[in-house]
């Protein structure tokens, strides 16, 4: 008997240790992600960079576009092939072709080039050179020269420097994402931190009224003889807190026995949004319970006082579950085949928006969820 009690008393600590050990691979995933990103960048930029082929003239850089148009104009002056000239300029709109021809006209070195450009523009109905004449003594700004790559080791050094900077940024983003993900899991009650207080919390303490019970376990009964009925046991307690501005609020909790036996999930999420600017004005919340041994998810809705007085809104929301009018201290239950959750509204505060009715949306809502396993339910039978 003493040995059994000792084993039961050690189960919460063993559960914490097992859950804590699950976090170790996260850093391996982070390191693998960063290394994979760096190797991918090196391969993409140094070993096998992308080579662009068969690009359209419209996709070229500005100076190359001008060279293309100038060569097309010179070719047309020699060949006088209008169909080929139209094909060469097909990817340009008339406005862009006019802009390129006028730029080339202003920067033309000889009168012959200007004449060729005027004839080429006339083919497309563009009057080149008339609307862009500069005052005497002024010249058009030259087209910026094409950028030349650095020579020697400067190019390699610059590439390596850029890769290092990209790697550092990627590492910071990965660390931030990992921290965000970890915080969400803690808020959802999926991580234990031994010796630290967390909210919402899973209560693994001894039930005061249950003598010889550790985290919902009773002292094992002899295997011989009939098993007497035992009352339901609380296997956790969760607290959800919503505040205005927490858009897309959704909190869920795994219902597990101290030996990690999974029974189901419960949670609270946004049920009805009255206004979405500048933040969500929530008029109803869904409280739900999922039982792995049942075929459906049970849902009830906590609605504001103003929404509860609207018959059309109540009729629409009632199709999704029972309506509970939000009042401090209000208690209700959700029940499935092997689980029961007692929900209690601990506190609430309505927001004040002149465009909405009074007491129509929540500025703050705090709900406590306490799941119970029914006698003979899934997991360990009592």
N, C-alpha and C positions, 0 to 999 in steps of 0.2 A: 504494500500500500504506500509506504513512504517513497519507494522508488518511482511509482506512478505519479505521485504528487510532484516529485522533483522534476520529472520529465515534462509534466504539464506546465510547471512554472517556468521552464526554459523555452517554451515554444515562442512567446513573443520576441525574445532576443534572437532566436534562430531565424524567425521570419524577417527581422530587421537586417540581420547579417546577409541572408540570401538576397533580399531586395537591394541592399547596398552594393553587393558584388555585381549586380547587373549593370552598374554605371561604368565599370572599368573599360569595357569595349568602346565606349564613346570616344575616348581619346585616340584609340587606334583608328576609328573611323575618321576622325579629324585629321590625323597625320596622313592617312591614306588619301584623303581628299586633296590636301595641299600638295602632296608629292605628285599625285596624278595630274593636278592642274598644271604644275610646273613642267612636268614631262610633256604634257600635251602642248603647252605653249612653245617649248623648245622645238618639238617636232614640227609644229605648224609654221613657225617663223624661221627656223634655221635648217632643219633637215628636209622637209618637204613642203615648202611654202606654196600657197595658191598661185596659179598662173592663169591670168585672164586671157581668153582667146575669143576672137570673133565678136568683139564688142561693137556696138553700133556707134556711129559718129556722135550721136547725141549724148552718149555715155562717157565721152572723152573729157579730159581736163580742158579748161578754157583755152589755153594756148594751143593745144593740139586740135581743138575744134577750128580755130582760126586757120591753122596750117591746112587742115582738110578742105575748108571752103576755098582758100586761096589756090590750092592745087586743082580743085574742081573747076574754078573759074578759068585758070590757065589752060586746062585740058579742053574746056568748051570752046575757048578762043581758037584752038588749033583744030579740033575735031568737028565743031559745029553739030554735035550730036545731042539734040535736045532731050531725047528719051533717056540717054545715059546720064545726062546732067540731072534730070529730074529724079532718076533712081538714086544717084549719089546724095541728093539732098532730101530724100523722102522722110528720114527720121526727124528732121527739123520742122518746127512750126514756122509759119510765115513771119511771126514777130521775132523769133530768135534768129532766123536767117537774115532779116533786115538789120538786126542789131550787129551781127557778126560782119556783114558786108560793109556797114557804115564804119565800124571800127577799123577794118582793113583799109577802107578808102582813106580814112584820116591818117593812117600810118604808112600809106603806100610810098615807096621810094621813088617811083618813076611815074610819068604820065601814062605810060603804056599799061602799067598795073591798074591805074585808076580807070582807064577806058575799058579794060577787060572786066573789071568789077561792075562797071555800069551796065555793060552788055549782059553779064551774067545775071544781075539783078532784074533787068528788064524781062528776062525769060520767065521770072516768077511774079512779075507785076510789081516789083519793088523799085522805087525811084531812089537810087543810091547817090549820096553825096549832096543832095539839095537841102535836106533838113538838118544836116550836121556840119555845115560850113562854119569854121571858126573865124573870129576876127583876124585881120591881118597882123602878123607878128606872133600869133599864138600857135602852139602845136599841141596835138593830142597826147595824153599820157601814154607812154609805151606799154605794151603788154608785158606783164611781169615775166621774167625768164623762168624756165622750168627749173625746179629744185634739183640740184646735183647731189648724189649720195656722197657721204664722207669717204675719204680714202684711208687705206691702211687699217691700223688697229682701232682708229676712232669709231668706225662703224660697229665693230665687234663689241667694244667697250660700251657704246651707247645701247646696243641691243641687250647686253647682259644687265646693264643698269635698269633698263625698262622692265626686263623680266623679274629682277629682284623686287622692284617697286610693285609690280603686279602681284608677285607672290606674297608680299607683306600685306597688301590690301586684301587679297583673298583670305589670308590667315585671319585678319581682323574680322572680316565678314563671317567666316566660319565660326570663330569663337563667339561672336555676337549671336549668331543663329543657334549655336549650342546652348548658350546661356538662356536665350529666350525659350527654347524648347524645354530645358530643365525647369525653368520657373513655371511654365505651364503645367508640367507634370506634377510639380510640387503643389500647385494650386488645385489640381485635380485629385490630390490625395493619393498619388501613385508612388511617392518616394518617402522613405523614412529617414530622418536624421536623428540618430541616437543622441539623447541628451538635449535636443533643441525643441523649442515649441514652434509649431507651425499651424497655420490656418488655411483651409479647413483641415481638421485633424481627425484621425481614426482612433477612437478610444479603445485601447487594448488593456485598460486597467481592470482590476478585479471588481465585479459587480458587488456592491455592499450587501445586497440582500441575498446573494447567491453564495452560500458557504461552500468552500472547497472548489470554487470555479475560477478558472484562469482564462481571461479573454474570451468568454463564451463557452468554455469547456466545463463540463461537470465531471466529477469523479466517476471513472468507468464502473459500470455495474457488472455483477457476475454474469457470465454468458448463459448459465443455466436458469431455467424458470422464465416466466413471462416478463416482457419489458414494460414497466409501468409508463403511463403518459407523463410527459414532463412539459412544463409551460414553456412558451417561446422565450428565446434569449436575445437580448440586444447584442448585435455584432459590430457596432460602429456608431459613430456620430459625426455628421458632416455639417459645416456651416457655409452657406453661400452668401456673398455680399455683392449687391449691384449698386452702382452709383451712376448718375447721369453723365454721359460722355463716354462710358464704356460700351462703344458700339459693338454689335454682334456678340453680346454677352452670351456665354454658354459654358456651364460648368457641369462636369460629369465625374462620377466616382465609381470605382470598382468595389463591389461587395465581395469580400473575401474572408474566409476563416483564418485564424492565426497560422494554420499550416499551408496557407496560400491556395486552398481550395476555392475555385472561382464559382460564385453563385449567381452573379448578375451585375447590373449597374443601375444607378439612379442619378438624377440630376435636375437642373433648372436651366431653362433657356428662354430666349425672347419668344413670345407668343403672338403679339400684335403690335405693330408700329403705327402710331397715329400721324406722326410727322417726322420727316427725315432730314430736316435742316435746322440749325447747323449740325446737330447730332440727333441720334434716334430718340424720339419721344415714345417710350414704351408704355402701352396701356394695359398689357397683359403678359404674364409669364406662364410657360408650360412647366409643370412638375411631372416627371415621368419615372417609371420603374420598369426595368427589363429583367425578366427571370429566364435563365437559360433552360429551365424545365417547363416553361410555358410557351405558347405559340404567339402571344401578342404582347405589346407594350402598353401598359396602363398609363393614361395621361389625364391630369386635371389642370385647370387653368385658374391662376390667381388674377383677377381682373380689378381694375380701379373702380371707385364708386361711381364715377360719371359713366364709365362704359357699362357697368351693371344696370344703370338706369335706362340704357338704350336698348329697346326690345330687338331691333334688327341686328345689332352687334351681338347680343346674347344668343339669338337664334343661330347666327353663323358660327360663333365660337362653341356653342353646345355640341355641334357635330364632331368636334375634336376631343371633347371630354367634359366632365362635370365642372360647373362654374363655382368658384370659391371667391366671394367678395373679400377684398383685402382689408383686414382689420388686425391691429396688433394683438397678439396672443391667440389668434385663430388657429385651431388645430384640426387637421384632417388626415385621412389615411389613404394609402394606395395599397392594393392587395393583389397578389398573383397566386399561382398554384403553391409555391413553397416559400414565398417571401411576403413580408408586410413592411411598409415604410410609414412611420409616423412623421408628418410634416407640421412644423409650427412656424408661424410668422412672428419672428422675434421683434422686428421694428420696421417701420416704413415712414416715408415722407414723400408728399406729392410735390411736383414742380409747379411753377407759376409761369404760364405763357399766355399773353393776352389773346392770341389767336385760337386757343383751345379752351374748353370749358374747365372750370375749377375742378380739382381732384380727378383729372382725367389721365395724367401720366405720372410715372414714378421718378422722383429724384433720387431716392434711395430705397432699397428693399433688402432685408436680411431674413433668410429662411434657413431653418435647421431641419436636417433630415436624419432620422434614426431608423436604420433597417433592422428587422427582426427575421430570424429564420424560424419557420413554423416547425413544430414537432413532426419528425418524419420527413422533412424536406430534403432537397438535394445536399450533397456534401456528406458531412459526418452526421449520422443519425444518433439522436439522443436516446 
